[in-house]
Amino acid sequence: MRTRSALLALLALVAIGCAVPSAEEGIDEIPDDEPTATEEAIEEATPPEPSPPEPSPPEPAPPALTAPVRAVWVHLFDDTLKTPEGIATLVEELAEAEATAVIAQVARRHDAYYASEVLPATTDPDLAEGLDVLAELVPLAHAAGIEVHAWVSLAPTWHRVYEELPVPDGWLPAEHGRDAPVEDRWVTRTVDGEWSEYLDPALPEVRAHLAEIAVELAATTAVDGIHLDYVRYESPRHGYHPAALAAYQEAAGTDAVPAPDDPAFVAWRQAQTRGVVAHVTRALEEVPRSVALSAAVITWGPGPAGTEEGSFAATRPATDALQDWPSWARDGLVDALFPMNYFRAHEPDQAAWFEQWLDLEAELATATDTLIVPGIAGWLNAPEAGLVQVGRATELTDGAALYSYQQPTDDGSRELWRQLAEAAWLPP
């Protein structure tokens, strides 16, 4: 692993200009290193032996996240990733399912389950002593032909599981959460002045923090990609951190406090969530290794076709989570988007919403270079319904991602892995 000084030097390069990239900018590919010269041995009275041929340049690594994507999320809220035995079983089951990618959570609330100098080490007592989750998972997954994407959640800073755990030194929720001194808080605030447990996407410190995590993962581990989650606001009533509000007022040329549904303030906060992702995109361009960047995005309620106005701007992801994620796809901001189509197939309204969102996702998959991989809520559906939803997504877009490995079906059945392989993740 790189030393802290080397990592900081890399991050200093990253910090030179992290403006939002244009639609034409992408992640640069780094050429292979030049082959090194070999030394020739010269011995007296004997002819010199011929120099061995220069080694051929290494074969370029295959691009990450090629369609069809067959991905599975695995979280850190049980013991699956916390022992070598659990990780081995995970890889075995995903190989049986013929999955192509595992999206592995590597931090729950800004505490690292891998070797990190950016995040403090977790104090989770269930983590096997000395276990680095990524160092254990990546070689096993790669040997099985499965990519590993490091899943990082941005906004939330607290969960009830931390109530009984020791606080790690330098932990963000302690130093910048709602109980920190007001001047040190990075969490957002409501229009009524109530402090949140979610970080505010408009703060430069928040963007820099996420970029630092991503750069370290890309530069010091062998993961195939970085997967961003919770790049959003907690609700439309959030986004009123004093520094964020001042930035909006300066940009809008006003001293007034905007209403939560003020169109200009809605658009400004959508630009902030986009800005977080753009900042990470630019940061990763400075890393001498290409990794895929993806993001999980919201699909609450009716899709665009089911709204009164019939446009994405009228949907809850746009108005409540403040994510304009179709523009992220159209502008090539990320390599892949994972819209979380978490709907129950047995409820007519939700079944309709699933199809409405799938219509938009199919359009984006066809019209953009960004991979669109709908997320399927295994835990909300019977095995046969989950198979149908996975199949529909794979048939119409660039693949499917199942949430979660721990509960792939509503009844906990694990026969789904074999069934997915038999159906090739297509409609049964």
Contacts in CASP RR format, 6 or more apart in sequence:
PFRMAT RR
TARGET T0000
AUTHOR 0000-0000-0000
METHOD contacts of the structure
MODEL  1
MRTRSALLALLALVAIGCAVPSAEEGIDEIPDDEPTATEEAIEEATPPEP
SPPEPSPPEPAPPALTAPVRAVWVHLFDDTLKTPEGIATLVEELAEAEAT
AVIAQVARRHDAYYASEVLPATTDPDLAEGLDVLAELVPLAHAAGIEVHA
WVSLAPTWHRVYEELPVPDGWLPAEHGRDAPVEDRWVTRTVDGEWSEYLD
PALPEVRAHLAEIAVELAATTAVDGIHLDYVRYESPRHGYHPAALAAYQE
AAGTDAVPAPDDPAFVAWRQAQTRGVVAHVTRALEEVPRSVALSAAVITW
GPGPAGTEEGSFAATRPATDALQDWPSWARDGLVDALFPMNYFRAHEPDQ
AAWFEQWLDLEAELATATDTLIVPGIAGWLNAPEAGLVQVGRATELTDGA
ALYSYQQPTDDGSRELWRQLAEAAWLPP
1 115 0 8 1.000
1 117 0 8 1.000
1 220 0 8 1.000
2 10 0 8 1.000
2 219 0 8 1.000
2 220 0 8 1.000
4 117 0 8 1.000
7 117 0 8 1.000
7 118 0 8 1.000
7 215 0 8 1.000
7 216 0 8 1.000
7 219 0 8 1.000
7 220 0 8 1.000
10 215 0 8 1.000
10 219 0 8 1.000
10 286 0 8 1.000
10 287 0 8 1.000
11 211 0 8 1.000
11 212 0 8 1.000
11 215 0 8 1.000
13 286 0 8 1.000
14 211 0 8 1.000
14 215 0 8 1.000
14 282 0 8 1.000
14 283 0 8 1.000
14 286 0 8 1.000
15 208 0 8 1.000
17 282 0 8 1.000
18 207 0 8 1.000
18 211 0 8 1.000
18 279 0 8 1.000
18 282 0 8 1.000
18 283 0 8 1.000
19 278 0 8 1.000
19 282 0 8 1.000
20 274 0 8 1.000
20 275 0 8 1.000
20 278 0 8 1.000
20 279 0 8 1.000
21 278 0 8 1.000
21 281 0 8 1.000
21 282 0 8 1.000
21 333 0 8 1.000
22 331 0 8 1.000
23 330 0 8 1.000
23 331 0 8 1.000
23 332 0 8 1.000
25 281 0 8 1.000
26 281 0 8 1.000
26 285 0 8 1.000
26 332 0 8 1.000
27 281 0 8 1.000
27 284 0 8 1.000
27 285 0 8 1.000
27 290 0 8 1.000
27 293 0 8 1.000
27 335 0 8 1.000
28 285 0 8 1.000
28 290 0 8 1.000
29 290 0 8 1.000
30 288 0 8 1.000
30 289 0 8 1.000
30 290 0 8 1.000
32 57 0 8 1.000
32 58 0 8 1.000
32 60 0 8 1.000
33 57 0 8 1.000
35 54 0 8 1.000
35 55 0 8 1.000
35 56 0 8 1.000
35 57 0 8 1.000
36 55 0 8 1.000
37 54 0 8 1.000
38 51 0 8 1.000
38 52 0 8 1.000
38 54 0 8 1.000
40 48 0 8 1.000
40 51 0 8 1.000
41 48 0 8 1.000
41 49 0 8 1.000
42 48 0 8 1.000
61 290 0 8 1.000
63 292 0 8 1.000
64 101 0 8 1.000
64 147 0 8 1.000
64 149 0 8 1.000
64 224 0 8 1.000
64 225 0 8 1.000
64 291 0 8 1.000
64 292 0 8 1.000
64 335 0 8 1.000
65 101 0 8 1.000
65 147 0 8 1.000
65 149 0 8 1.000
65 224 0 8 1.000
65 225 0 8 1.000
65 292 0 8 1.000
65 294 0 8 1.000
65 335 0 8 1.000
65 336 0 8 1.000
65 371 0 8 1.000
65 373 0 8 1.000
67 371 0 8 1.000
67 398 0 8 1.000
67 399 0 8 1.000
68 100 0 8 1.000
68 394 0 8 1.000
68 398 0 8 1.000
68 399 0 8 1.000
68 425 0 8 1.000
69 100 0 8 1.000
69 101 0 8 1.000
69 336 0 8 1.000
69 371 0 8 1.000
69 373 0 8 1.000
69 398 0 8 1.000
69 399 0 8 1.000
69 400 0 8 1.000
69 401 0 8 1.000
70 97 0 8 1.000
70 98 0 8 1.000
70 99 0 8 1.000
70 100 0 8 1.000
70 101 0 8 1.000
70 394 0 8 1.000
70 399 0 8 1.000
70 400 0 8 1.000
70 420 0 8 1.000
70 425 0 8 1.000
71 99 0 8 1.000
71 100 0 8 1.000
71 101 0 8 1.000
71 102 0 8 1.000
71 103 0 8 1.000
71 149 0 8 1.000
71 338 0 8 1.000
71 373 0 8 1.000
71 399 0 8 1.000
71 400 0 8 1.000
71 401 0 8 1.000
71 402 0 8 1.000
72 94 0 8 1.000
72 97 0 8 1.000
72 99 0 8 1.000
72 101 0 8 1.000
72 102 0 8 1.000
72 103 0 8 1.000
72 401 0 8 1.000
72 402 0 8 1.000
72 403 0 8 1.000
72 404 0 8 1.000
72 405 0 8 1.000
72 408 0 8 1.000
73 103 0 8 1.000
73 105 0 8 1.000
73 151 0 8 1.000
73 401 0 8 1.000
73 402 0 8 1.000
73 403 0 8 1.000
73 404 0 8 1.000
73 405 0 8 1.000
74 80 0 8 1.000
74 81 0 8 1.000
74 90 0 8 1.000
74 102 0 8 1.000
74 103 0 8 1.000
74 104 0 8 1.000
74 105 0 8 1.000
74 404 0 8 1.000
74 405 0 8 1.000
74 406 0 8 1.000
75 105 0 8 1.000
75 404 0 8 1.000
75 405 0 8 1.000
75 406 0 8 1.000
76 82 0 8 1.000
76 105 0 8 1.000
76 106 0 8 1.000
76 107 0 8 1.000
76 108 0 8 1.000
76 113 0 8 1.000
76 124 0 8 1.000
77 108 0 8 1.000
77 161 0 8 1.000
77 406 0 8 1.000
78 406 0 8 1.000
79 86 0 8 1.000
79 126 0 8 1.000
80 86 0 8 1.000
80 87 0 8 1.000
80 89 0 8 1.000
80 90 0 8 1.000
80 405 0 8 1.000
80 406 0 8 1.000
81 87 0 8 1.000
81 90 0 8 1.000
81 104 0 8 1.000
81 105 0 8 1.000
81 113 0 8 1.000
81 133 0 8 1.000
81 137 0 8 1.000
82 113 0 8 1.000
82 124 0 8 1.000
82 126 0 8 1.000
82 127 0 8 1.000
82 128 0 8 1.000
82 131 0 8 1.000
82 133 0 8 1.000
83 128 0 8 1.000
83 131 0 8 1.000
84 128 0 8 1.000
84 131 0 8 1.000
84 136 0 8 1.000
87 133 0 8 1.000
87 136 0 8 1.000
87 137 0 8 1.000
87 140 0 8 1.000
88 140 0 8 1.000
90 102 0 8 1.000
90 137 0 8 1.000
90 405 0 8 1.000
91 102 0 8 1.000
91 137 0 8 1.000
91 140 0 8 1.000
91 141 0 8 1.000
91 144 0 8 1.000
91 146 0 8 1.000
92 144 0 8 1.000
93 405 0 8 1.000
93 414 0 8 1.000
93 417 0 8 1.000
94 102 0 8 1.000
94 141 0 8 1.000
94 144 0 8 1.000
94 146 0 8 1.000
94 405 0 8 1.000
94 417 0 8 1.000
95 144 0 8 1.000
95 145 0 8 1.000
95 146 0 8 1.000
96 417 0 8 1.000
96 418 0 8 1.000
96 421 0 8 1.000
97 416 0 8 1.000
97 417 0 8 1.000
97 418 0 8 1.000
97 420 0 8 1.000
97 421 0 8 1.000
98 420 0 8 1.000
98 421 0 8 1.000
98 424 0 8 1.000
98 425 0 8 1.000
99 146 0 8 1.000
99 420 0 8 1.000
100 145 0 8 1.000
100 146 0 8 1.000
100 147 0 8 1.000
101 146 0 8 1.000
101 147 0 8 1.000
101 148 0 8 1.000
101 149 0 8 1.000
101 224 0 8 1.000
101 401 0 8 1.000
102 137 0 8 1.000
102 141 0 8 1.000
102 146 0 8 1.000
102 147 0 8 1.000
102 148 0 8 1.000
102 149 0 8 1.000
102 405 0 8 1.000
103 149 0 8 1.000
103 151 0 8 1.000
103 227 0 8 1.000
103 338 0 8 1.000
103 401 0 8 1.000
104 133 0 8 1.000
104 134 0 8 1.000
104 137 0 8 1.000
104 148 0 8 1.000
104 149 0 8 1.000
104 150 0 8 1.000
104 151 0 8 1.000
105 113 0 8 1.000
105 151 0 8 1.000
105 153 0 8 1.000
106 112 0 8 1.000
106 113 0 8 1.000
106 114 0 8 1.000
106 133 0 8 1.000
106 134 0 8 1.000
106 150 0 8 1.000
106 151 0 8 1.000
106 152 0 8 1.000
106 217 0 8 1.000
107 113 0 8 1.000
107 119 0 8 1.000
107 122 0 8 1.000
107 152 0 8 1.000
107 153 0 8 1.000
107 213 0 8 1.000
108 122 0 8 1.000
108 124 0 8 1.000
108 153 0 8 1.000
108 159 0 8 1.000
108 161 0 8 1.000
109 153 0 8 1.000
109 156 0 8 1.000
109 157 0 8 1.000
109 158 0 8 1.000
109 159 0 8 1.000
109 162 0 8 1.000
109 173 0 8 1.000
110 119 0 8 1.000
110 157 0 8 1.000
110 171 0 8 1.000
110 172 0 8 1.000
110 173 0 8 1.000
111 119 0 8 1.000
111 120 0 8 1.000
111 121 0 8 1.000
111 122 0 8 1.000
111 123 0 8 1.000
111 124 0 8 1.000
111 168 0 8 1.000
111 171 0 8 1.000
112 118 0 8 1.000
112 119 0 8 1.000
112 120 0 8 1.000
112 121 0 8 1.000
112 122 0 8 1.000
113 122 0 8 1.000
113 124 0 8 1.000
113 127 0 8 1.000
113 132 0 8 1.000
113 133 0 8 1.000
113 134 0 8 1.000
114 132 0 8 1.000
114 133 0 8 1.000
114 134 0 8 1.000
114 135 0 8 1.000
114 150 0 8 1.000
114 217 0 8 1.000
114 221 0 8 1.000
115 132 0 8 1.000
115 134 0 8 1.000
115 135 0 8 1.000
115 220 0 8 1.000
116 213 0 8 1.000
116 216 0 8 1.000
117 216 0 8 1.000
118 212 0 8 1.000
118 213 0 8 1.000
118 216 0 8 1.000
119 172 0 8 1.000
119 213 0 8 1.000
120 168 0 8 1.000
120 169 0 8 1.000
120 170 0 8 1.000
120 171 0 8 1.000
121 168 0 8 1.000
122 168 0 8 1.000
123 165 0 8 1.000
123 166 0 8 1.000
123 167 0 8 1.000
123 168 0 8 1.000
124 165 0 8 1.000
125 165 0 8 1.000
127 133 0 8 1.000
134 148 0 8 1.000
134 150 0 8 1.000
134 221 0 8 1.000
134 222 0 8 1.000
134 223 0 8 1.000
135 221 0 8 1.000
137 148 0 8 1.000
138 148 0 8 1.000
138 221 0 8 1.000
138 222 0 8 1.000
138 223 0 8 1.000
139 222 0 8 1.000
141 147 0 8 1.000
141 148 0 8 1.000
142 148 0 8 1.000
142 222 0 8 1.000
147 224 0 8 1.000
147 225 0 8 1.000
148 222 0 8 1.000
148 223 0 8 1.000
148 224 0 8 1.000
148 225 0 8 1.000
149 223 0 8 1.000
149 224 0 8 1.000
149 225 0 8 1.000
149 226 0 8 1.000
149 227 0 8 1.000
149 292 0 8 1.000
149 294 0 8 1.000
150 217 0 8 1.000
150 221 0 8 1.000
150 223 0 8 1.000
150 225 0 8 1.000
150 226 0 8 1.000
150 227 0 8 1.000
151 227 0 8 1.000
151 229 0 8 1.000
152 210 0 8 1.000
152 213 0 8 1.000
152 214 0 8 1.000
152 217 0 8 1.000
152 226 0 8 1.000
152 227 0 8 1.000
152 228 0 8 1.000
152 229 0 8 1.000
153 229 0 8 1.000
153 230 0 8 1.000
154 199 0 8 1.000
154 201 0 8 1.000
154 206 0 8 1.000
154 210 0 8 1.000
154 228 0 8 1.000
154 229 0 8 1.000
154 230 0 8 1.000
154 231 0 8 1.000
154 276 0 8 1.000
155 198 0 8 1.000
155 199 0 8 1.000
155 201 0 8 1.000
155 230 0 8 1.000
155 231 0 8 1.000
155 232 0 8 1.000
155 233 0 8 1.000
155 234 0 8 1.000
156 197 0 8 1.000
156 198 0 8 1.000
156 230 0 8 1.000
157 172 0 8 1.000
157 173 0 8 1.000
157 176 0 8 1.000
157 177 0 8 1.000
157 178 0 8 1.000
157 187 0 8 1.000
157 197 0 8 1.000
157 198 0 8 1.000
157 199 0 8 1.000
158 173 0 8 1.000
158 197 0 8 1.000
162 173 0 8 1.000
167 174 0 8 1.000
172 186 0 8 1.000
172 209 0 8 1.000
174 180 0 8 1.000
175 184 0 8 1.000
176 184 0 8 1.000
176 185 0 8 1.000
176 186 0 8 1.000
176 187 0 8 1.000
176 199 0 8 1.000
176 205 0 8 1.000
177 184 0 8 1.000
177 185 0 8 1.000
177 186 0 8 1.000
177 187 0 8 1.000
177 197 0 8 1.000
178 185 0 8 1.000
178 187 0 8 1.000
178 195 0 8 1.000
178 196 0 8 1.000
178 197 0 8 1.000
185 195 0 8 1.000
185 241 0 8 1.000
186 199 0 8 1.000
186 200 0 8 1.000
186 203 0 8 1.000
186 205 0 8 1.000
186 206 0 8 1.000
186 209 0 8 1.000
186 241 0 8 1.000
187 195 0 8 1.000
187 196 0 8 1.000
187 197 0 8 1.000
187 198 0 8 1.000
187 199 0 8 1.000
187 200 0 8 1.000
187 241 0 8 1.000
188 195 0 8 1.000
188 196 0 8 1.000
188 198 0 8 1.000
188 199 0 8 1.000
188 200 0 8 1.000
188 201 0 8 1.000
188 233 0 8 1.000
188 234 0 8 1.000
188 238 0 8 1.000
188 239 0 8 1.000
188 240 0 8 1.000
188 241 0 8 1.000
188 244 0 8 1.000
189 195 0 8 1.000
189 196 0 8 1.000
189 200 0 8 1.000
189 238 0 8 1.000
189 239 0 8 1.000
189 240 0 8 1.000
189 241 0 8 1.000
189 242 0 8 1.000
190 196 0 8 1.000
190 235 0 8 1.000
190 237 0 8 1.000
190 238 0 8 1.000
190 239 0 8 1.000
190 240 0 8 1.000
191 237 0 8 1.000
191 240 0 8 1.000
191 257 0 8 1.000
191 259 0 8 1.000
191 260 0 8 1.000
192 237 0 8 1.000
193 240 0 8 1.000
196 234 0 8 1.000
196 238 0 8 1.000
197 234 0 8 1.000
198 230 0 8 1.000
198 233 0 8 1.000
198 234 0 8 1.000
198 238 0 8 1.000
199 206 0 8 1.000
200 206 0 8 1.000
200 238 0 8 1.000
200 239 0 8 1.000
200 241 0 8 1.000
200 243 0 8 1.000
200 244 0 8 1.000
201 207 0 8 1.000
201 231 0 8 1.000
201 232 0 8 1.000
201 233 0 8 1.000
201 269 0 8 1.000
201 272 0 8 1.000
201 273 0 8 1.000
201 275 0 8 1.000
201 276 0 8 1.000
202 239 0 8 1.000
202 241 0 8 1.000
202 243 0 8 1.000
202 244 0 8 1.000
202 247 0 8 1.000
202 248 0 8 1.000
202 269 0 8 1.000
202 272 0 8 1.000
203 241 0 8 1.000
203 243 0 8 1.000
203 244 0 8 1.000
206 276 0 8 1.000
207 275 0 8 1.000
207 276 0 8 1.000
207 279 0 8 1.000
207 280 0 8 1.000
208 279 0 8 1.000
210 228 0 8 1.000
210 276 0 8 1.000
210 279 0 8 1.000
210 280 0 8 1.000
211 279 0 8 1.000
211 280 0 8 1.000
211 282 0 8 1.000
211 283 0 8 1.000
212 283 0 8 1.000
214 226 0 8 1.000
214 280 0 8 1.000
214 283 0 8 1.000
214 284 0 8 1.000
214 293 0 8 1.000
215 283 0 8 1.000
215 284 0 8 1.000
215 286 0 8 1.000
215 287 0 8 1.000
217 223 0 8 1.000
217 225 0 8 1.000
217 226 0 8 1.000
217 291 0 8 1.000
218 225 0 8 1.000
218 226 0 8 1.000
218 284 0 8 1.000
218 287 0 8 1.000
218 289 0 8 1.000
218 291 0 8 1.000
219 287 0 8 1.000
219 288 0 8 1.000
219 289 0 8 1.000
223 291 0 8 1.000
224 291 0 8 1.000
224 292 0 8 1.000
225 291 0 8 1.000
225 292 0 8 1.000
225 293 0 8 1.000
225 294 0 8 1.000
226 280 0 8 1.000
226 284 0 8 1.000
226 291 0 8 1.000
226 292 0 8 1.000
226 293 0 8 1.000
226 294 0 8 1.000
227 294 0 8 1.000
227 295 0 8 1.000
227 296 0 8 1.000
227 338 0 8 1.000
228 277 0 8 1.000
228 280 0 8 1.000
228 293 0 8 1.000
228 294 0 8 1.000
228 295 0 8 1.000
228 296 0 8 1.000
228 334 0 8 1.000
229 295 0 8 1.000
229 296 0 8 1.000
230 296 0 8 1.000
231 273 0 8 1.000
231 276 0 8 1.000
231 277 0 8 1.000
231 295 0 8 1.000
231 323 0 8 1.000
232 273 0 8 1.000
232 298 0 8 1.000
232 321 0 8 1.000
232 322 0 8 1.000
232 323 0 8 1.000
233 239 0 8 1.000
233 269 0 8 1.000
233 273 0 8 1.000
233 320 0 8 1.000
233 321 0 8 1.000
233 322 0 8 1.000
235 320 0 8 1.000
236 260 0 8 1.000
236 261 0 8 1.000
236 266 0 8 1.000
236 319 0 8 1.000
236 320 0 8 1.000
236 322 0 8 1.000
237 260 0 8 1.000
239 245 0 8 1.000
239 269 0 8 1.000
240 257 0 8 1.000
244 272 0 8 1.000
245 257 0 8 1.000
248 258 0 8 1.000
248 265 0 8 1.000
248 268 0 8 1.000
249 255 0 8 1.000
249 256 0 8 1.000
251 268 0 8 1.000
252 258 0 8 1.000
252 264 0 8 1.000
252 265 0 8 1.000
252 268 0 8 1.000
258 264 0 8 1.000
258 265 0 8 1.000
259 265 0 8 1.000
261 319 0 8 1.000
266 318 0 8 1.000
266 319 0 8 1.000
266 322 0 8 1.000
269 322 0 8 1.000
270 318 0 8 1.000
270 322 0 8 1.000
270 323 0 8 1.000
270 324 0 8 1.000
272 322 0 8 1.000
273 321 0 8 1.000
273 322 0 8 1.000
273 323 0 8 1.000
273 324 0 8 1.000
274 324 0 8 1.000
274 327 0 8 1.000
274 328 0 8 1.000
274 333 0 8 1.000
277 293 0 8 1.000
277 295 0 8 1.000
277 328 0 8 1.000
277 333 0 8 1.000
277 334 0 8 1.000
278 333 0 8 1.000
280 293 0 8 1.000
281 293 0 8 1.000
281 333 0 8 1.000
281 334 0 8 1.000
284 291 0 8 1.000
284 293 0 8 1.000
292 335 0 8 1.000
292 336 0 8 1.000
293 334 0 8 1.000
293 335 0 8 1.000
293 336 0 8 1.000
294 334 0 8 1.000
294 335 0 8 1.000
294 336 0 8 1.000
294 337 0 8 1.000
294 338 0 8 1.000
294 371 0 8 1.000
294 373 0 8 1.000
295 325 0 8 1.000
295 328 0 8 1.000
295 334 0 8 1.000
295 336 0 8 1.000
295 337 0 8 1.000
295 338 0 8 1.000
296 338 0 8 1.000
296 339 0 8 1.000
296 340 0 8 1.000
297 317 0 8 1.000
297 323 0 8 1.000
297 325 0 8 1.000
297 328 0 8 1.000
297 337 0 8 1.000
297 338 0 8 1.000
297 339 0 8 1.000
297 340 0 8 1.000
298 316 0 8 1.000
298 317 0 8 1.000
298 320 0 8 1.000
298 321 0 8 1.000
298 323 0 8 1.000
298 325 0 8 1.000
298 339 0 8 1.000
298 340 0 8 1.000
299 317 0 8 1.000
299 339 0 8 1.000
299 340 0 8 1.000
299 341 0 8 1.000
299 342 0 8 1.000
299 353 0 8 1.000
299 357 0 8 1.000
300 315 0 8 1.000
300 316 0 8 1.000
300 317 0 8 1.000
300 320 0 8 1.000
300 321 0 8 1.000
301 315 0 8 1.000
301 316 0 8 1.000
301 353 0 8 1.000
302 315 0 8 1.000
302 352 0 8 1.000
302 353 0 8 1.000
302 356 0 8 1.000
303 315 0 8 1.000
303 353 0 8 1.000
303 356 0 8 1.000
303 357 0 8 1.000
303 360 0 8 1.000
304 310 0 8 1.000
304 311 0 8 1.000
304 312 0 8 1.000
304 314 0 8 1.000
304 315 0 8 1.000
304 356 0 8 1.000
304 359 0 8 1.000
304 360 0 8 1.000
305 356 0 8 1.000
305 359 0 8 1.000
305 360 0 8 1.000
306 352 0 8 1.000
306 353 0 8 1.000
306 356 0 8 1.000
307 314 0 8 1.000
307 315 0 8 1.000
308 314 0 8 1.000
312 318 0 8 1.000
312 324 0 8 1.000
312 326 0 8 1.000
312 360 0 8 1.000
313 319 0 8 1.000
313 324 0 8 1.000
317 323 0 8 1.000
317 325 0 8 1.000
318 324 0 8 1.000
325 337 0 8 1.000
325 339 0 8 1.000
326 360 0 8 1.000
326 364 0 8 1.000
327 333 0 8 1.000
328 334 0 8 1.000
328 337 0 8 1.000
328 370 0 8 1.000
329 337 0 8 1.000
329 364 0 8 1.000
329 368 0 8 1.000
329 370 0 8 1.000
329 372 0 8 1.000
330 364 0 8 1.000
330 367 0 8 1.000
330 368 0 8 1.000
330 370 0 8 1.000
332 368 0 8 1.000
332 369 0 8 1.000
332 370 0 8 1.000
333 370 0 8 1.000
334 370 0 8 1.000
335 370 0 8 1.000
335 371 0 8 1.000
336 370 0 8 1.000
336 371 0 8 1.000
336 372 0 8 1.000
336 373 0 8 1.000
336 398 0 8 1.000
337 364 0 8 1.000
337 370 0 8 1.000
337 371 0 8 1.000
337 372 0 8 1.000
337 373 0 8 1.000
338 373 0 8 1.000
338 374 0 8 1.000
338 375 0 8 1.000
338 401 0 8 1.000
339 357 0 8 1.000
339 361 0 8 1.000
339 372 0 8 1.000
339 374 0 8 1.000
339 375 0 8 1.000
340 375 0 8 1.000
340 377 0 8 1.000
340 403 0 8 1.000
341 354 0 8 1.000
341 357 0 8 1.000
341 358 0 8 1.000
341 361 0 8 1.000
341 374 0 8 1.000
341 375 0 8 1.000
341 376 0 8 1.000
341 377 0 8 1.000
341 389 0 8 1.000
341 393 0 8 1.000
342 375 0 8 1.000
342 376 0 8 1.000
342 377 0 8 1.000
342 380 0 8 1.000
342 403 0 8 1.000
343 350 0 8 1.000
343 351 0 8 1.000
343 353 0 8 1.000
343 354 0 8 1.000
343 377 0 8 1.000
343 380 0 8 1.000
344 350 0 8 1.000
344 351 0 8 1.000
344 377 0 8 1.000
344 380 0 8 1.000
344 381 0 8 1.000
345 351 0 8 1.000
345 354 0 8 1.000
345 381 0 8 1.000
345 382 0 8 1.000
345 385 0 8 1.000
345 386 0 8 1.000
345 388 0 8 1.000
345 389 0 8 1.000
346 381 0 8 1.000
346 382 0 8 1.000
346 385 0 8 1.000
354 389 0 8 1.000
354 392 0 8 1.000
357 374 0 8 1.000
358 374 0 8 1.000
358 392 0 8 1.000
358 393 0 8 1.000
358 396 0 8 1.000
358 397 0 8 1.000
361 372 0 8 1.000
361 374 0 8 1.000
361 393 0 8 1.000
361 396 0 8 1.000
361 397 0 8 1.000
362 372 0 8 1.000
362 396 0 8 1.000
362 397 0 8 1.000
364 370 0 8 1.000
364 372 0 8 1.000
365 371 0 8 1.000
365 372 0 8 1.000
365 396 0 8 1.000
365 397 0 8 1.000
365 398 0 8 1.000
371 398 0 8 1.000
371 399 0 8 1.000
372 397 0 8 1.000
372 398 0 8 1.000
373 393 0 8 1.000
373 397 0 8 1.000
373 398 0 8 1.000
373 399 0 8 1.000
373 400 0 8 1.000
373 401 0 8 1.000
374 393 0 8 1.000
374 397 0 8 1.000
374 399 0 8 1.000
374 400 0 8 1.000
374 401 0 8 1.000
375 393 0 8 1.000
375 400 0 8 1.000
375 401 0 8 1.000
375 402 0 8 1.000
375 403 0 8 1.000
376 386 0 8 1.000
376 389 0 8 1.000
376 390 0 8 1.000
376 393 0 8 1.000
376 400 0 8 1.000
376 401 0 8 1.000
376 402 0 8 1.000
376 403 0 8 1.000
377 403 0 8 1.000
378 386 0 8 1.000
378 402 0 8 1.000
378 403 0 8 1.000
378 404 0 8 1.000
378 407 0 8 1.000
378 408 0 8 1.000
378 409 0 8 1.000
378 410 0 8 1.000
379 403 0 8 1.000
379 404 0 8 1.000
379 407 0 8 1.000
379 408 0 8 1.000
379 409 0 8 1.000
379 410 0 8 1.000
380 410 0 8 1.000
381 389 0 8 1.000
381 409 0 8 1.000
381 410 0 8 1.000
382 409 0 8 1.000
382 410 0 8 1.000
382 411 0 8 1.000
383 409 0 8 1.000
383 411 0 8 1.000
383 413 0 8 1.000
383 415 0 8 1.000
383 416 0 8 1.000
383 419 0 8 1.000
384 428 0 8 1.000
386 409 0 8 1.000
386 416 0 8 1.000
387 416 0 8 1.000
387 419 0 8 1.000
387 420 0 8 1.000
387 423 0 8 1.000
387 428 0 8 1.000
388 427 0 8 1.000
388 428 0 8 1.000
389 400 0 8 1.000
390 400 0 8 1.000
390 402 0 8 1.000
390 420 0 8 1.000
390 425 0 8 1.000
391 400 0 8 1.000
391 423 0 8 1.000
391 425 0 8 1.000
391 426 0 8 1.000
391 427 0 8 1.000
391 428 0 8 1.000
392 427 0 8 1.000
393 399 0 8 1.000
393 400 0 8 1.000
394 400 0 8 1.000
394 425 0 8 1.000
394 426 0 8 1.000
395 426 0 8 1.000
395 427 0 8 1.000
399 425 0 8 1.000
400 425 0 8 1.000
402 408 0 8 1.000
408 414 0 8 1.000
408 416 0 8 1.000
408 417 0 8 1.000
409 416 0 8 1.000
419 428 0 8 1.000
END
